[in-house]
Amino acid sequence: MATDSKRQNAGAKVPVALPKGEPTQPAASPVPLDMALQQVIGSRIRVTTSAPNQASVEGIVYTADPLTSLLVLNTTSAPSNSTTSTSLAAPTGSYRFLPISQITGFQLLSLPQQPSELLNPAFNTIDTNAVQARLTRNISAQQAAQARLGPKGTTPTDQALFDALSRTHPARWVGNVMLISDTYLIEKPYTAATVKLSEGLHGDIDRMRKVVDMERSKVTLKLSKNLIDGKMAADNIGKVFTGGAKKGG
């Protein structure tokens, strides 16, 4: 029965009356009523219904549902916000449900109002230069972060030492060698004893060796503390579960 009713509604064809003041268009063939109503979602229309409840109803089309064969009109004179075919939330107002099968015709009074942000070109302007600049900065930052990573086989201690030195000196990797201030080379195993000057350059190598020794001691101590803290936390968690099991037993 529902399918037959839907076919009857879809089969009904009506002429559409355009708003006054629109340019005269060539006469068009009547279109199915439900399809015509779906094309005017968001527009203000005046609907005429058939007897025995013959009436003329004016409102903004919220939806024309083909499944239930119902037309939903917002009969509020001035809705708080406009309705479009992609609206996710219904505007506030008074709604009226009309069976499409009882509609004999409708007149299009006005087209949907465009949101204010669509009328203001400033809201739709994209600064391509700013977008490109931000993209370039992000790529550069990613490349810099990648360059700070040591080669394959670098231990957490060695990487932490490089990061510590790079906070106070320009630093980069050259193969598996740390190059500090473009002057000092630190080779594996990255201790004070393996610090040397780049060929043909001069610098305070004794001071750099002291810096490397100090930073490596700090890094080793910090990593050891983190390891101990992690082990203690794991032991405490284990005691909680073990204690709970004994108590429950």
Residue pairs with C-beta under 8 A, 6 or more apart in sequence:
5 69
5 101
6 66
6 67
6 69
8 101
9 33
9 34
9 69
9 100
9 101
10 32
10 33
10 34
10 35
10 66
11 32
12 32
12 33
12 34
12 100
12 101
13 30
13 31
13 32
13 33
14 30
14 31
14 33
14 36
14 103
14 104
14 105
14 106
15 30
15 105
16 31
16 36
16 40
16 106
16 107
16 108
17 105
17 106
17 107
17 108
18 25
18 108
19 108
19 109
19 110
19 111
33 100
33 103
34 64
34 66
34 69
34 100
36 106
37 61
37 64
37 71
37 100
37 103
37 106
38 64
38 66
40 61
40 106
40 108
41 61
41 62
41 63
41 64
41 83
41 84
41 85
41 112
42 60
42 61
42 82
42 83
42 84
42 85
42 87
42 111
42 112
43 60
43 61
43 108
43 109
43 110
43 111
43 112
44 58
44 59
44 60
44 61
44 108
44 109
44 110
45 58
45 59
45 60
45 61
45 73
45 106
45 107
45 108
45 109
46 56
46 57
46 58
46 106
46 107
46 109
47 56
47 57
47 58
47 59
47 71
47 73
47 98
47 103
47 105
47 106
48 54
48 55
48 56
48 103
48 104
48 105
48 106
49 55
49 56
49 57
49 98
49 102
49 103
49 104
50 102
50 103
50 104
53 102
57 73
57 75
57 96
57 98
58 73
58 75
58 109
59 73
59 74
59 75
59 76
59 96
60 73
60 74
60 76
60 79
60 83
61 71
61 72
61 73
61 74
61 83
62 72
62 73
62 74
62 83
62 90
62 91
62 95
63 71
63 72
64 70
64 71
64 72
64 100
65 71
65 72
69 99
69 100
69 101
70 97
70 98
70 99
70 100
71 97
71 98
71 99
71 100
71 103
72 95
72 96
72 97
72 98
73 95
73 96
73 98
74 83
74 90
74 91
74 93
74 94
74 95
75 93
75 94
75 95
75 96
76 91
76 92
76 93
76 94
79 91
79 92
79 93
80 91
80 92
80 93
81 91
81 115
82 91
82 112
82 113
82 114
82 115
83 90
83 91
83 112
84 112
117 123
117 124
118 124
147 172
147 173
148 162
148 163
148 166
148 171
148 172
148 173
149 159
149 173
150 158
150 159
150 162
150 173
150 176
151 173
151 175
151 176
153 176
154 176
156 223
157 216
157 219
157 220
157 223
158 189
158 190
160 219
160 222
160 223
161 178
161 190
161 212
161 215
161 216
161 219
162 171
162 173
162 178
162 190
164 215
164 218
164 219
165 171
165 178
165 180
165 211
165 212
165 215
168 211
169 180
169 181
170 180
170 181
170 182
171 178
171 179
171 180
171 181
172 178
172 179
173 179
174 185
176 187
176 188
177 185
177 186
177 187
178 185
178 186
178 190
179 185
179 198
180 186
180 208
181 203
182 198
182 201
183 197
183 198
183 201
183 203
184 195
184 196
184 197
184 198
184 203
184 205
184 208
185 195
185 196
185 197
185 198
186 194
186 195
186 212
187 194
187 196
188 194
190 212
190 216
191 212
191 213
191 216
192 209
192 210
192 212
192 213
192 216
193 209
195 205
195 208
195 209
195 212
196 205
197 203
197 205
